[in-house]
């Protein structure tokens, strides 16, 4: 893909192929593409039966990327994710260790119900997500790029679950919320299930994805836009914000990685929209999925029914109004 126009055309075809299998969920697909092209990972929040696994598998097929699914359970061990060394004996009697790669060695890894395993097992993904490598018994193994982790969580069934550590949540670029389909979409889903499964085409190779990620990283962004993104993130921190409602409702705000991901996701949105530079609208649009899992609300917020999304939307409106008045 040599030009931005060709790249946008290819991404449009990707969407068309995905929609042969997945009905609706346009916003979810878009946010997946933001994370993938921005070089990040995503955690998916949604009730059972919304085709989360099918969507991830479909994306992997359309993009010609290797795919592995890890079902997180209470007895899952870290070695079940990254792999383990086994002792081999040759015909001559010589013994040596051989590394058996775990399911994390794939371009797209689906961590299904990641909060069903204890923190020790969840943290097995930390190094892979951040450094794109895994270490076993002092040896380091590189993961094939692109590397994209999608983790799912069930928001309604909390028995036998373990909250994700904040350090791990922070490594996800986006928190994607999947909602129920509309009436017409659900009607199409029911009708589609009566037919033979449709075949989908492979649109992009792993080399194309890596190339697109490079294009996204090089999209220009002004100092004003960088400062705008940082201003939003810093406003979520009770110790630094000037907004009383943040001090009243937030225990911990978003860290510096949120500023990085806000800019990366905004660049990915800019790329998908076919624009040449990041705008305020790009930053404001990606702010919710980038920030919602990084705000830890307190008892006051819970007692008043205040969610992180409510706080972020209020911050965005306040800062947008302030910036508009400053520039007049």
C-alpha positions in Angstrom: 0.0 0.0 0.0 1.8 3.1 -1.2 -0.7 5.9 -0.6 -3.0 7.0 2.2 -5.9 6.7 -0.3 -5.1 3.0 -1.0 -4.7 2.3 2.7 -8.2 3.8 3.5 -9.7 1.8 0.6 -8.1 -1.4 2.0 -9.5 -0.7 5.5 -13.0 -0.1 4.0 -12.8 -3.5 2.4 -11.7 -5.0 5.8 -14.9 -3.6 7.4 -17.0 -5.0 4.5 -15.6 -8.5 5.0 -16.1 -8.3 8.8 -19.8 -7.3 8.3 -20.4 -10.5 6.3 -20.1 -12.3 9.6 -20.8 -9.6 12.2 -24.0 -7.7 12.2 -23.7 -4.1 13.5 -21.1 -3.3 16.2 -19.6 -0.5 13.9 -18.2 1.4 16.9 -16.7 -1.7 18.4 -15.0 -2.6 15.1 -13.7 0.9 14.7 -12.2 0.9 18.2 -10.5 -2.5 17.5 -8.9 -0.9 14.5 -7.8 2.1 16.5 -6.0 -0.2 19.0 -4.5 -2.4 16.2 -3.2 0.4 14.1 -2.1 2.4 17.1 0.0 -0.6 18.3 -2.0 -1.1 21.5 -4.3 -3.7 23.1 -7.9 -3.7 24.1 -10.1 -5.1 26.9 -13.7 -5.8 25.9 -16.5 -5.5 28.4 -19.8 -7.2 27.4 -22.4 -9.7 28.5 -22.3 -13.3 27.1 -23.7 -13.9 23.6 -22.6 -10.7 21.9 -20.2 -12.5 19.5 -17.0 -11.1 21.1 -15.0 -14.3 20.3 -16.5 -14.5 16.7 -15.6 -10.9 16.1 -12.0 -11.4 17.1 -11.7 -14.6 15.0 -13.2 -12.8 12.0 -10.8 -9.9 12.3 -7.8 -12.3 12.5 -9.0 -14.1 9.3 -9.6 -10.9 7.3 -6.2 -9.6 8.3 -4.4 -12.9 7.7 -3.0 -12.9 11.2 -2.4 -16.0 13.4 -4.9 -16.3 16.2 -5.0 -18.1 19.6 -7.7 -18.1 22.2 -6.9 -18.6 25.9 -9.8 -19.5 28.2 -8.9 -18.1 31.6 -9.9 -20.3 34.5 -9.0 -20.3 38.2 -6.5 -23.2 37.7 -4.8 -21.7 34.7 -1.0 -21.3 35.3 1.4 -18.7 33.8 3.2 -21.5 31.9 -0.2 -22.3 30.2 0.1 -18.9 28.6 3.7 -18.2 27.8 4.9 -21.8 27.4 7.3 -24.1 29.2 10.6 -26.0 28.8 10.6 -29.8 28.5 13.5 -32.2 28.8 14.4 -34.0 25.6 16.7 -37.0 25.3 18.4 -37.8 22.0 19.2 -41.3 20.8 22.7 -40.9 22.0 21.4 -40.2 25.5 22.2 -36.5 25.5 19.6 -34.5 27.4 18.6 -30.9 26.7 15.8 -28.5 27.3 13.4 -27.5 24.6 11.0 -24.6 24.8 7.4 -25.3 23.9 5.7 -22.0 22.9 2.4 -21.2 24.6 -0.7 -19.6 23.0 0.7 -16.1 23.6 2.8 -16.7 20.5 0.3 -15.4 17.9 -0.5 -12.1 16.2 -3.9 -11.8 17.9 -4.4 -13.3 21.3 -7.9 -13.5 22.8 -7.8 -13.7 26.6 -11.4 -14.9 27.2 -12.8 -13.9 30.7 -9.4 -12.8 31.8 -10.7 -11.9 35.3 -11.4 -15.6 36.1 -7.7 -16.3 36.8 -5.7 -15.0 39.8 -3.4 -12.0 39.4 -0.3 -14.2 39.1 -1.7 -15.8 36.0 -3.1 -12.5 34.6 0.4 -10.9 35.0 1.9 -13.5 32.7 0.6 -11.3 29.9 2.2 -8.1 31.3 5.7 -8.4 29.7 4.3 -9.7 26.4 1.9 -6.7 26.1 4.5 -4.1 27.0 7.7 -5.4 25.6 6.5 -7.9 22.9 8.8 -10.6 24.4 8.4 -13.3 27.0 11.1 -14.6 29.4 11.2 -18.2 30.6 14.0 -19.5 32.9 16.2 -16.6 32.1 15.8 -16.8 28.3 13.9 -14.2 26.2 11.8 -15.1 23.2 10.5 -12.4 20.8 6.9 -12.4 19.7 6.0 -12.0 16.0 4.7 -8.6 15.1 2.1 -7.3 15.0 1.1 -8.5 18.5 -2.4 -7.6 19.6 -4.1 -8.8 22.9 -7.8 -8.7 23.3 -9.2 -9.6 26.7 -12.8 -10.1 27.5 -14.7 -9.5 30.8 -18.2 -10.3 31.8 -19.6 -7.3 33.7 -22.5 -9.1 35.3 -21.1 -12.3 36.7 -18.6 -11.5 39.5 -18.6 -14.8 41.5 -15.2 -16.5 41.2 -13.5 -13.5 39.5 -10.4 -11.6 40.3 -10.2 -7.8 39.5 -7.4 -7.0 37.0 -4.5 -5.3 38.6 -4.3 -1.6 37.8 -0.8 -2.2 36.3 -2.3 -4.6 33.8 -5.3 -2.5 33.0 -3.0 0.4 32.3 -1.4 -1.6 29.5 -4.6 -1.8 27.5 -4.9 1.1 25.2 -8.7 0.9 25.1 -11.6 -0.4 27.1 -14.3 -1.3 24.6 -17.9 -1.7 25.7 -20.1 -3.9 23.6 -23.8 -3.4 24.0 -26.9 -5.3 22.8 -27.8 -5.0 19.1 -30.7 -3.0 17.9 -34.1 -4.7 17.1 -33.3 -4.7 13.4 -29.7 -5.9 13.9 -31.0 -8.7 16.2 -33.5 -9.7 13.5 -30.6 -9.9 10.9 -28.6 -12.0 13.4 -31.4 -14.5 13.8 -31.9 -14.8 10.0 -28.2 -15.1 9.4 -28.0 -18.1 11.7 -30.3 -20.0 9.4 -27.9 -19.9 6.5 -24.5 -21.6 5.7 -21.6 -19.7 7.1 -20.3 -17.1 4.6 -16.7 -17.2 3.4 -14.6 -14.1 3.9 -11.6 -12.9 2.0 -8.2 -12.0 3.4 -7.6 -8.3 2.7 -4.4 -7.4 4.5 -1.2 -9.3 5.4 0.8 -8.8 8.5 3.3 -6.8 6.5 0.5 -4.4 5.5 -0.5 -4.0 9.2 3.1 -3.3 10.3 3.3 -0.7 7.4 0.1 0.9 8.5 1.2 1.1 12.1 4.3 2.9 10.9 2.2 5.4 8.9 0.0 6.0 11.9 3.0 6.7 14.2 4.3 9.3 11.7 1.0 11.2 11.4 1.8 14.8 12.4 0.4 16.3 15.6 0.9 19.9 16.8 2.3 20.9 20.2 -1.1 22.4 21.0 -2.9 19.0 20.4 -0.3 17.2 22.6 -0.9 19.7 25.3 -4.6 19.4 24.9 -4.4 15.6 25.4 -2.2 16.0 28.4 -4.5 18.6 29.9 -7.4 16.2 29.7 -5.4 13.4 31.4 -4.1 15.6 34.1 -7.6 16.8 34.9 -8.5 13.3 36.0 -6.0 13.3 38.8 -7.5 14.5 42.2 -4.1 15.9 43.3 -3.7 18.1 40.2 -7.2 18.9 38.9 -9.0 22.1 39.6 -12.4 20.4 39.3 -14.1 19.8 42.6 -16.2 16.9 41.3 -13.0 15.0 40.3 -11.6 15.5 43.8 -15.0 14.3 45.2 -15.4 11.2 43.0 -12.0 10.0 41.9 -9.5 8.0 44.1 -6.8 7.7 41.4 -6.6 9.4 38.0 -4.9 8.4 34.7 -1.1 8.2 34.5 1.3 9.3 31.8 0.7 6.2 29.7 -2.9 7.5 29.2 -1.5 10.6 27.5 0.6 8.5 25.2 -2.3 6.2 24.3 -4.6 9.2 23.8 -2.3 10.6 21.2 -1.7 7.1 19.5 -5.4 6.4 19.4 -6.2 9.9 18.0 -3.6 9.3 15.3 -5.2 6.0 14.4 -8.6 7.6 14.2 -7.1 10.4 12.0 -5.7 7.7 9.7 -8.9 5.8 9.4 -10.8 9.1 8.6 -8.3 9.9 5.9 -7.1 13.2 7.5 -3.6 14.5 7.5 -3.2 15.8 11.1 -4.7 15.1 14.5 -7.5 17.4 15.5 -9.3 18.2 18.8 -12.2 16.1 17.6 -9.9 13.1 17.2 -8.7 13.4 20.8 -12.1 14.0 22.2 -13.6 11.0 20.3 -11.0 8.5 21.6 -10.9 9.8 25.2 -13.7 7.6 26.6 -12.3 4.2 25.6 -8.7 5.4 26.5 -9.5 6.8 29.9 -12.5 4.9 31.4 -10.5 1.9 32.8 -7.8 4.2 34.2 -10.1 6.1 36.6 -10.6 4.5 40.0 -13.7 6.0 41.5 -14.3 6.1 45.3 -17.3 5.3 47.5 -18.8 8.8 47.0 -19.1 8.1 43.2 -20.5 4.6 43.8 -23.1 5.9 46.2 -24.2 8.6 43.8 -24.2 6.2 40.8 -21.4 8.1 39.1 -19.4 6.1 36.5 -16.0 6.9 35.0 -17.7 7.7 31.7 -19.8 10.4 33.4 -16.7 12.1 34.8 -14.7 11.9 31.6 -17.6 13.4 29.6 -17.8 16.3 32.1 -14.1 16.9 31.9 -14.1 17.0 28.1 -16.9 19.5 28.0 -15.2 21.8 30.6 -11.9 21.7 28.9 -13.4 22.2 25.4 -15.3 25.3 26.6 -12.2 26.6 28.3 -10.0 26.2 25.3 -12.7 27.8 23.0 -12.9 30.8 25.3 -9.1 31.1 25.6 -8.7 31.2 21.8 -11.2 34.0 21.2 
